[in-house]
Amino acid sequence: MIGESTTRPLDSEGEGVQAGQLTTAETLRLLGAGASGAILMALGEGPLRTKELTERVRGYAPRTVYRYASKLTDLGVIERHEEPGVPSKVVLNLTQPCGQELHDLVEAYAAASWTRLAGGEIDAHGWGSLGLLADLWESGMVEELNLEPRSLTELARGDHGLSYHQVSRRATLFAVGGFVHEVPSSGRRRCVALTDKARRAMALIAGIGRWRRRHVVSEGEGGLDVSEVAGLLRATLPLISLPEHRQKTLKIDVLSSNGAKGSEETVWGYVENDGSVASRADPEAEVDAWAHGKSTAWVDAVLDGPPLSVSAQGDEGLVEACVGRLHAVLWGTA
């Protein structure tokens, strides 16, 4: 397996990436490009001959379906079998477990966060939103916005290399896609904040991280790094409510997946008087519960819920309730 690359952004057609090199953003773009996502969903029902696949994937010309099926084959998501005969028959199916796991992840996320067409298909807006989510994640703006609203000037100072004009244009696109919204601010500054839709989309980011850990990056790597997992937790905590733990503070330590020292990052959560949970930059009260675990363990907790494979001290009930509620909200079981 090959480690993660950060220098091969996909274009709008999903080009520019090799098997075993998909970053998180590239995976999102792959799913959102052309017929890729629809092919993945169609094959989730079982193997199909190429002609059957073109009939199942509606809204795309057969040559387009063939083209994207070929891309997914090259990336190890689906496999192609040629059955002997005259004429020969080509059958496509999801690879096991790589392709099947990616299908199951998208299916679960769609069930929790997307609306379906009358026939059960995911509409084009759902697939198209993944490209915007990729840009939001790759630019680092999720991390910039996960604690509080920011002005466009503040966002333009990030490490993404984008100009103010480019940030402004992307903020407009993110708003159209429902990932950010404008908030009132003093003066003439344009400020934006993450929407609940963007925060819920971190469930898909977590899932892709684990999928990459299992099938893309080198053994021992986490799929998402410590900073990304910490940012994901900060972004999602405000989605939950813990009224039974009012005015309590939770400290979450995210450790490196390989046990390396010096790369830990801390996430602070505070339960307000009304039970809502706020992500904080620093503790504002005595810590009631402290949980620490590897980045991979926190990703698994978001995806699977309790029981947890992390260590907890103090009010362990607060930790369990926090993770359990977070999993339920993100995956539509609350």
C-alpha positions in Angstrom: 0.0 0.0 0.0 1.0 3.6 -0.6 0.8 6.4 1.9 -1.4 9.4 1.5 -0.6 12.0 -1.1 -1.7 15.6 -0.9 -0.5 16.8 -4.3 -2.9 15.1 -6.8 -6.3 16.9 -6.7 -8.9 15.3 -8.8 -10.4 17.4 -11.6 -14.2 17.6 -12.1 -14.1 14.3 -14.0 -12.3 12.4 -11.3 -8.9 12.2 -13.1 -5.4 12.5 -11.7 -5.3 9.8 -9.1 -3.8 6.3 -9.0 -5.0 3.2 -7.2 -4.0 3.2 -3.5 -3.5 6.9 -3.4 -6.9 8.4 -2.6 -6.9 11.1 0.0 -10.1 11.9 1.9 -10.9 14.8 -0.5 -10.1 12.7 -3.6 -12.4 10.0 -2.3 -15.2 12.5 -1.9 -14.6 13.9 -5.4 -14.5 10.4 -6.9 -17.9 9.6 -5.4 -19.4 12.8 -6.6 -17.9 12.7 -10.1 -20.1 11.7 -13.0 -21.7 8.3 -12.7 -19.3 6.9 -10.0 -21.7 7.1 -7.0 -24.6 5.7 -8.9 -22.5 2.8 -10.2 -21.4 2.0 -6.6 -25.0 2.0 -5.4 -26.3 -0.1 -8.3 -23.6 -2.8 -7.7 -24.5 -2.9 -4.0 -27.5 -5.0 -5.0 -25.3 -7.6 -6.6 -23.2 -8.4 -9.7 -24.5 -6.9 -13.0 -23.6 -7.4 -16.6 -22.4 -4.2 -18.3 -25.6 -3.8 -20.2 -27.7 -4.3 -17.1 -25.6 -1.7 -15.3 -26.2 0.9 -18.0 -29.9 0.3 -17.6 -29.8 0.5 -13.8 -27.8 3.7 -13.7 -30.2 6.2 -15.1 -29.5 9.6 -16.6 -26.1 8.7 -18.1 -25.2 7.5 -21.6 -23.8 3.9 -21.7 -20.3 5.2 -22.7 -20.3 7.4 -19.6 -21.2 4.4 -17.4 -18.5 2.3 -19.0 -16.0 5.1 -18.5 -16.6 5.5 -14.7 -16.9 1.8 -14.2 -13.4 1.6 -15.7 -12.1 4.2 -13.2 -13.6 2.3 -10.2 -12.1 -0.9 -11.5 -8.6 0.8 -11.8 -9.0 2.0 -8.2 -9.9 -1.5 -6.8 -13.5 -0.6 -5.9 -15.2 -2.9 -8.4 -13.9 -5.9 -10.4 -14.5 -7.1 -13.9 -15.1 -10.7 -14.9 -15.4 -11.9 -18.5 -17.5 -15.0 -18.9 -16.7 -17.2 -21.9 -19.2 -17.5 -24.7 -20.2 -16.0 -28.0 -20.5 -13.2 -27.5 -18.6 -13.1 -24.2 -20.3 -11.6 -21.1 -18.7 -9.0 -18.9 -19.9 -9.0 -15.3 -19.1 -6.3 -12.8 -19.3 -6.5 -9.0 -18.0 -4.8 -5.9 -14.6 -6.0 -4.6 -14.6 -7.6 -1.2 -14.2 -6.1 1.2 -12.9 -2.8 -0.2 -15.8 -1.9 -2.6 -18.5 -3.4 -0.4 -17.3 -1.3 2.6 -17.4 1.9 0.6 -20.9 1.1 -0.7 -22.1 0.3 2.8 -20.7 3.5 4.2 -22.3 5.7 1.5 -25.6 3.8 1.9 -25.6 4.4 5.7 -24.8 8.0 5.3 -27.4 8.5 2.6 -30.0 6.9 4.8 -29.2 9.3 7.6 -28.5 12.6 5.8 -29.9 12.6 2.2 -33.3 12.5 0.7 -34.1 9.9 -2.0 -35.9 10.1 -5.3 -39.2 8.3 -5.7 -37.4 5.2 -7.0 -35.0 5.2 -4.1 -32.0 6.6 -6.0 -29.8 9.3 -4.5 -30.4 12.5 -6.5 -27.8 14.5 -8.4 -27.7 17.2 -5.7 -26.6 14.7 -3.1 -23.7 13.4 -5.3 -22.8 17.0 -6.4 -22.5 18.2 -2.8 -19.6 15.8 -2.2 -17.3 17.9 -4.4 -18.1 21.0 -2.2 -17.5 19.0 0.9 -14.2 17.9 -0.5 -13.2 21.5 -1.0 -14.4 22.5 2.5 -12.4 19.7 4.1 -9.3 20.1 2.0 -9.0 23.8 2.5 -9.0 23.5 6.3 -12.0 25.7 6.6 -13.8 23.1 8.7 -11.1 23.4 11.3 -11.2 27.2 11.1 -15.0 27.3 11.6 -15.6 24.5 14.0 -15.4 26.7 17.1 -16.9 30.0 16.0 -17.9 32.0 13.0 -15.1 33.6 11.0 -14.8 36.6 8.6 -13.7 36.0 5.1 -10.5 37.9 5.8 -9.7 35.5 8.7 -10.4 32.5 6.5 -8.2 33.9 3.8 -5.2 33.8 6.2 -5.3 30.0 6.3 -2.6 27.7 5.0 -4.7 26.7 1.9 -3.0 29.2 -0.4 -6.3 30.7 -1.6 -6.7 34.4 -2.2 -9.4 36.5 -0.5 -11.4 36.5 -3.8 -11.1 32.7 -4.0 -12.2 32.3 -0.4 -15.2 34.6 -1.0 -16.2 32.6 -4.1 -16.0 29.3 -2.2 -17.9 30.7 0.7 -20.7 31.6 -1.7 -20.6 28.0 -3.1 -20.5 26.5 0.3 -23.6 28.6 1.3 -25.5 27.5 -1.8 -24.6 23.9 -0.9 -25.9 24.4 2.6 -22.5 23.9 4.3 -22.1 27.4 5.7 -24.4 30.3 6.4 -23.8 34.0 7.0 -24.2 35.3 10.5 -24.7 38.8 11.8 -21.4 40.7 12.5 -20.4 44.1 13.6 -19.3 46.5 10.8 -19.2 45.5 7.2 -17.4 42.2 7.6 -19.0 39.1 6.0 -18.9 36.3 8.6 -19.8 32.7 8.0 -20.4 29.7 10.3 -20.8 25.9 9.8 -24.3 24.6 9.4 -25.6 21.4 11.0 -25.4 19.9 7.5 -21.7 20.5 7.4 -21.3 19.1 11.0 -23.3 16.0 10.1 -21.1 15.5 7.0 -18.2 14.7 9.4 -19.8 11.2 9.7 -18.9 10.6 6.1 -15.5 12.0 6.6 -15.0 9.6 9.6 -16.2 6.7 7.5 -13.9 7.5 4.6 -11.0 7.8 7.1 -11.6 4.3 8.3 -12.0 3.0 4.8 -8.7 4.5 3.8 -7.1 3.0 6.9 -8.2 -0.4 5.9 -7.7 -0.2 2.1 -5.6 2.7 1.0 -2.8 3.9 3.4 0.1 1.9 4.6 -0.4 -0.5 7.6 -0.2 1.4 10.8 -1.4 4.7 9.4 -4.7 6.1 10.6 -6.6 7.2 7.5 -7.1 10.6 9.3 -4.3 12.2 11.3 -4.6 13.4 14.8 -5.4 17.0 13.9 -8.1 15.9 11.5 -9.8 13.6 14.0 -9.6 16.4 16.7 -11.2 18.8 14.2 -13.9 16.3 13.3 -14.8 15.9 17.0 -14.9 19.7 17.6 -17.2 20.1 14.6 -19.6 17.4 15.7 -19.9 18.0 19.4 -22.3 21.0 19.0 -24.9 18.6 17.4 -25.7 16.8 20.6 -27.5 17.6 23.8 -26.7 16.2 27.3 -29.2 17.8 29.7 -28.4 15.2 32.3 -24.8 16.6 32.5 -25.4 20.3 32.6 -22.4 22.5 33.4 -19.9 19.7 33.0 -16.6 19.9 31.2 -15.2 17.0 29.1 -11.5 16.7 28.0 -10.8 14.5 25.0 -7.2 13.6 24.1 -6.6 12.4 20.6 -3.4 10.4 20.4 -1.4 9.2 17.3 -2.5 6.0 15.8 1.1 4.6 15.9 1.7 5.7 19.5 4.2 8.4 18.6 4.7 11.0 21.3 4.3 14.7 20.9 1.4 14.6 18.4 -1.5 14.6 20.8 -4.3 17.1 20.5 -7.0 18.0 23.0 -10.6 18.7 22.4 -12.7 20.5 25.0 -16.4 20.1 25.3 -18.7 22.0 27.7 -22.3 21.2 28.5 -24.3 24.5 28.7 -27.2 25.1 31.1 -29.7 24.1 28.4 -27.9 20.8 27.8 -26.4 21.8 24.5 -22.7 21.0 24.0 -20.2 23.6 22.9 -16.7 23.0 21.6 -14.2 25.3 23.4 -10.7 26.3 22.6 -9.7 26.0 26.3 -11.3 24.7 29.5 -13.4 27.2 31.4 -14.1 25.1 34.4 -12.8 22.1 36.3 -12.7 19.0 34.2 -15.4 16.4 35.1 -14.3 13.7 32.7 -11.1 13.0 30.8 -11.0 10.5 27.9 -7.9 9.6 25.9 -7.4 7.2 23.0 -5.8 6.8 19.6 -7.2 8.7 16.7 -8.4 5.4 15.2 -10.3 4.6 18.3 -12.1 7.9 18.2 -13.0 7.4 14.6 -14.4 4.0 15.5 -16.4 5.5 18.3 -18.0 8.0 16.0 -18.9 5.2 13.5 -19.9 2.5 15.9 -20.8 4.1 19.2 -20.2 2.5 22.6 -18.6 0.3 23.9 -15.4 2.4 23.6 -11.8 1.4 23.1 -10.6 4.5 24.9 -9.6 5.2 28.5 -11.7 7.4 30.7 -11.3 8.9 34.1 -13.7 10.9 36.3 -17.3 10.9 35.2 -17.2 7.9 32.8 -21.0 8.3 32.3 -20.4 11.7 30.6 -18.0 10.1 28.2 -20.3 7.2 27.3 -23.3 9.5 27.0 -21.3 12.0 24.8 -20.1 9.3 22.3 -23.4 7.4 22.3 -25.4 10.5 21.6 -23.0 11.7 18.9 -23.2 8.4 17.1 -27.0 8.4 17.3 -27.3 11.9 15.9 -24.8 11.4 13.1 -26.3 8.1 11.9 -30.0 8.9 12.3 -30.8 6.6 15.3 -31.5 9.4 17.8 
